[in-house]
Amino acid sequence: MIYAALTSITMMATIGKFVASRRKALKLTQEELAFQSGLGYRFVREVEGGKPTVQFNKLEQLLAFLGFSLVPTPNSSQSTEVL
């Protein structure tokens, strides 16, 4: 259970850094990104801060605005075969 929590924290920290990087590349403030994506400033701030518990549908909306989506990918230690 602790492993899953650490993985979630690490994953959201990575996503947060990615979102911040894309936002900056677009020369947007957090407030501008929130407004233009139809989301709240607090949500954008929390995502960029790596908050491990955010609403998935809102995260999808934010990433879609940036031109990306979340897709499942196998871990390097796991098989890529369909179970």
N, CA, C and O of each residue as an XYZ file, in Angstrom:
332
protein
N       0.824     -1.186      0.000
C       0.000      0.000      0.000
C       0.874      1.258      0.000
O       0.557      2.235     -0.678
N       1.946      1.233      0.742
C       2.843      2.393      0.786
C       3.462      2.621     -0.585
O       3.626      3.764     -1.011
N       3.813      1.524     -1.289
C       4.394      1.644     -2.629
C       3.440      2.367     -3.570
O       3.853      3.246     -4.326
N       2.162      1.994     -3.524
C       1.168      2.632     -4.396
C       1.065      4.124     -4.109
O       0.956      4.928     -5.035
N       1.097      4.498     -2.842
C       1.014      5.910     -2.468
C       2.235      6.671     -2.970
O       2.105      7.784     -3.480
N       3.406      6.090     -2.833
C       4.619      6.752     -3.305
C       4.606      6.887     -4.816
O       5.042      7.904     -5.355
N       4.111      5.872     -5.499
C       4.028      5.938     -6.948
C       3.082      7.053     -7.374
O       3.380      7.793     -8.312
N       1.948      7.180     -6.698
C       0.983      8.225     -7.009
C       1.589      9.604     -6.780
O       1.404     10.509     -7.593
N       2.299      9.762     -5.694
C       2.942     11.044     -5.384
C       3.983     11.381     -6.448
O       4.043     12.513     -6.928
N       4.796     10.402     -6.810
C       5.826     10.609     -7.828
C       5.205     10.926     -9.179
O       5.673     11.817     -9.888
N       4.149     10.196     -9.536
C       3.481     10.414    -10.817
C       2.905     11.824    -10.889
O       3.084     12.514    -11.893
N       2.219     12.258     -9.839
C       1.608     13.587     -9.866
C       2.668     14.690     -9.841
O       2.464     15.755    -10.423
N       3.777     14.448     -9.183
C       4.860     15.433     -9.200
C       5.396     15.585    -10.621
O       5.689     16.696    -11.062
N       5.525     14.472    -11.333
C       5.999     14.496    -12.717
C       4.997     15.203    -13.618
O       5.381     16.020    -14.454
N       3.715     14.892    -13.453
C       2.672     15.543    -14.248
C       2.652     17.038    -13.946
O       2.506     17.855    -14.856
N       2.797     17.396    -12.676
C       2.810     18.804    -12.297
C       3.941     19.571    -12.958
O       3.744     20.690    -13.432
N       5.123     18.976    -12.993
C       6.261     19.621    -13.643
C       6.021     19.752    -15.144
O       6.386     20.755    -15.757
N       5.405     18.729    -15.725
C       5.101     18.757    -17.151
C       4.121     19.883    -17.472
O       4.337     20.651    -18.410
N       3.043     19.981    -16.693
C       2.036     21.021    -16.913
C       2.668     22.404    -16.778
O       2.425     23.283    -17.605
N       3.472     22.595    -15.747
C       4.127     23.890    -15.547
C       5.038     24.229    -16.721
O       5.081     25.374    -17.170
N       5.757     23.240    -17.212
C       6.653     23.450    -18.345
C       5.886     23.834    -19.603
O       6.284     24.758    -20.313
N       4.792     23.136    -19.885
C       3.964     23.448    -21.055
C       3.338     24.832    -20.924
O       3.296     25.599    -21.886
N       2.854     25.142    -19.726
C       2.239     26.456    -19.490
C       3.253     27.568    -19.758
O       2.941     28.558    -20.421
N       4.445     27.398    -19.247
C       5.476     28.415    -19.432
C       5.888     28.530    -20.903
O       6.161     29.625    -21.394
N       5.929     27.387    -21.602
C       6.257     27.409    -23.027
C       5.203     28.183    -23.819
O       5.509     28.804    -24.837
N       3.962     28.137    -23.340
C       2.873     28.880    -23.975
C       2.798     30.326    -23.483
O       1.944     31.100    -23.915
N       3.711     30.673    -22.571
C       3.778     32.026    -21.999
C       2.469     32.420    -21.307
O       1.972     33.534    -21.468
N       1.926     31.471    -20.532
C       0.705     31.714    -19.769
C       1.005     31.722    -18.282
O       1.881     30.993    -17.816
N       0.288     32.536    -17.544
C       0.339     32.461    -16.088
C      -0.589     31.328    -15.658
O      -1.368     30.820    -16.464
N      -0.506     30.939    -14.404
C      -1.430     29.930    -13.890
C      -2.869     30.420    -14.018
O      -3.767     29.650    -14.359
N      -3.077     31.685    -13.746
C      -4.420     32.259    -13.837
C      -4.946     32.207    -15.270
O      -6.106     31.863    -15.497
N      -4.098     32.547    -16.230
C      -4.508     32.516    -17.635
C      -4.817     31.091    -18.088
O      -5.801     30.856    -18.789
N      -3.971     30.142    -17.683
C      -4.214     28.743    -18.033
C      -5.536     28.270    -17.447
O      -6.316     27.599    -18.123
N      -5.783     28.613    -16.214
C      -7.035     28.217    -15.563
C      -8.227     28.776    -16.327
O      -9.163     28.041    -16.641
N      -8.200     30.052    -16.625
C      -9.316     30.699    -17.318
C      -9.526     30.099    -18.708
O     -10.646     29.749    -19.080
N      -8.444     29.986    -19.466
C      -8.564     29.518    -20.848
C      -8.964     28.044    -20.939
O      -9.608     27.639    -21.906
N      -8.589     27.245    -19.944
C      -8.936     25.821    -19.961
C     -10.294     25.547    -19.325
O     -10.801     24.427    -19.390
N     -10.883     26.577    -18.706
C     -12.179     26.412    -18.058
C     -12.090     25.781    -16.679
O     -13.070     25.235    -16.171
N     -10.926     25.858    -16.087
C     -10.706     25.278    -14.759
C     -10.372     26.381    -13.765
O     -10.147     27.527    -14.154
N     -10.341     26.044    -12.515
C     -10.036     27.021    -11.484
C      -8.541     27.198    -11.281
O      -7.746     26.289    -11.521
N      -8.184     28.389    -10.834
C      -6.781     28.693    -10.535
C      -6.231     27.741     -9.483
O      -5.110     27.250     -9.609
N      -7.011     27.484     -8.457
C      -6.566     26.586     -7.383
C      -6.237     25.202     -7.933
O      -5.243     24.598     -7.531
N      -7.062     24.696     -8.848
C      -6.800     23.376     -9.425
C      -5.477     23.369    -10.175
O      -4.668     22.459     -9.990
N      -5.246     24.361    -11.011
C      -3.993     24.437    -11.771
C      -2.809     24.501    -10.812
O      -1.805     23.815    -11.005
N      -2.931     25.320     -9.790
C      -1.865     25.450     -8.794
C      -1.593     24.109     -8.105
O      -0.437     23.744     -7.896
N      -2.648     23.381     -7.755
C      -2.492     22.093     -7.084
C      -1.845     21.055     -8.005
O      -0.994     20.282     -7.565
N      -2.243     21.036     -9.271
C      -1.635     20.095    -10.219
C      -0.152     20.390    -10.358
O       0.677     19.486    -10.259
N       0.184     21.651    -10.585
C       1.591     22.017    -10.737
C       2.385     21.761     -9.463
O       3.592     21.528     -9.516
N       1.715     21.804     -8.329
C       2.365     21.521     -7.059
C       2.504     20.033     -6.769
O       3.113     19.649     -5.770
N       1.939     19.189     -7.640
C       2.077     17.750     -7.478
C       1.102     17.112     -6.510
O       1.355     16.018     -6.005
N      -0.012     17.783     -6.245
C      -0.999     17.222     -5.324
C      -1.420     15.837     -5.824
O      -1.852     15.698     -6.968
N      -1.296     14.808     -4.968
C      -1.563     13.443     -5.431
C      -3.041     13.092     -5.564
O      -3.371     12.039     -6.110
N      -3.936     13.946     -5.080
C      -5.367     13.637     -5.143
C      -6.104     14.767     -5.856
O      -6.626     15.683     -5.222
N      -6.137     14.685     -7.175
C      -6.888     15.645     -7.969
C      -7.957     14.896     -8.756
O      -7.853     13.687     -8.959
N      -8.965     15.606     -9.189
C     -10.035     14.981     -9.962
C      -9.509     14.612    -11.345
O      -8.996     15.452    -12.085
N      -9.651     13.343    -11.665
C      -9.127     12.820    -12.925
C      -9.743     13.516    -14.128
O      -9.031     13.850    -15.074
N     -11.051     13.741    -14.110
C     -11.697     14.374    -15.271
C     -11.172     15.797    -15.494
O     -11.039     16.237    -16.636
N     -10.877     16.503    -14.420
C     -10.322     17.854    -14.566
C      -8.885     17.797    -15.071
O      -8.466     18.641    -15.863
N      -8.132     16.800    -14.612
C      -6.765     16.633    -15.092
C      -6.774     16.336    -16.587
O      -5.955     16.870    -17.334
N      -7.701     15.485    -17.024
C      -7.837     15.199    -18.455
C      -8.170     16.467    -19.233
O      -7.634     16.691    -20.318
N      -9.051     17.295    -18.684
C      -9.443     18.555    -19.336
C      -8.236     19.478    -19.466
O      -8.036     20.093    -20.513
N      -7.446     19.578    -18.428
C      -6.261     20.434    -18.445
C      -5.254     19.940    -19.474
O      -4.725     20.728    -20.258
N      -4.990     18.649    -19.472
C      -4.029     18.097    -20.424
C      -4.539     18.227    -21.858
O      -3.758     18.502    -22.770
N      -5.839     18.034    -22.062
C      -6.409     18.183    -23.406
C      -6.225     19.616    -23.903
O      -5.904     19.830    -25.072
N      -6.424     20.589    -23.029
C      -6.215     21.982    -23.416
C      -4.770     22.201    -23.872
O      -4.511     22.969    -24.798
N      -3.834     21.516    -23.208
C      -2.413     21.649    -23.553
C      -2.028     20.795    -24.758
O      -0.892     20.853    -25.229
N      -2.995     19.988    -25.263
C      -2.732     19.160    -26.438
C      -2.219     17.773    -26.120
O      -1.592     17.135    -26.966
N      -2.475     17.294    -24.909
C      -1.983     15.984    -24.484
C      -3.092     15.187    -23.825
O      -4.167     15.716    -23.542
N      -2.828     13.909    -23.582
C      -3.766     13.065    -22.862
C      -2.991     12.043    -22.039
O      -1.817     11.775    -22.294
N      -3.671     11.488    -21.057
C      -3.079     10.417    -20.261
C      -3.388      9.090    -20.941
O      -4.532      8.823    -21.309
N      -2.375      8.274    -21.103
C      -2.585      6.939    -21.659
C      -1.816      5.935    -20.819
O      -0.714      6.229    -20.356
N      -2.385      4.754    -20.617
C      -1.665      3.744    -19.848
C      -0.453      3.245    -20.619
O      -0.537      2.945    -21.810
N       0.647      3.163    -19.937
C       1.860      2.603    -20.521
C       2.445      1.605    -19.526
O       2.352      1.813    -18.317
N       3.038      0.542    -20.015
C       3.599     -0.454    -19.098
C       4.841      0.093    -18.396
O       5.609      0.875    -18.957
N       5.005     -0.344    -17.164
C       6.251     -0.038    -16.474
C       7.361     -0.818    -17.138
O       7.101     -1.871    -17.720
N       8.566     -0.348    -17.073
C       9.682     -1.032    -17.723
C       9.877     -2.440    -17.161
O      10.413     -3.310    -17.847
N       9.450     -2.670    -15.928
C       9.635     -3.979    -15.304
C       8.488     -4.940    -15.582
O       8.546     -6.105    -15.187
N       7.437     -4.459    -16.263
C       6.280     -5.301    -16.527
C       6.206     -5.675    -17.997
O       6.702     -4.959    -18.867
N       5.584     -6.801    -18.250
C       5.410     -7.282    -19.613
C       4.450     -6.383    -20.376
O       3.531     -5.811    -19.791
N       4.660     -6.259    -21.672
C       3.752     -5.477    -22.502
C       2.684     -6.361    -23.133
O       1.865     -5.875    -23.913
N       2.680     -7.643    -22.810
C       1.690     -8.556    -23.361
C       0.329     -8.294    -22.728
O       0.228     -7.897    -21.567
N      -0.712     -8.525    -23.518
C      -2.073     -8.395    -23.004
C      -2.361     -9.594    -22.120
O      -2.072    -10.734    -22.484
N      -2.930     -9.324    -20.961
C      -3.235    -10.422    -20.027
C      -4.515    -11.098    -20.399
O      -4.932    -12.043    -19.729
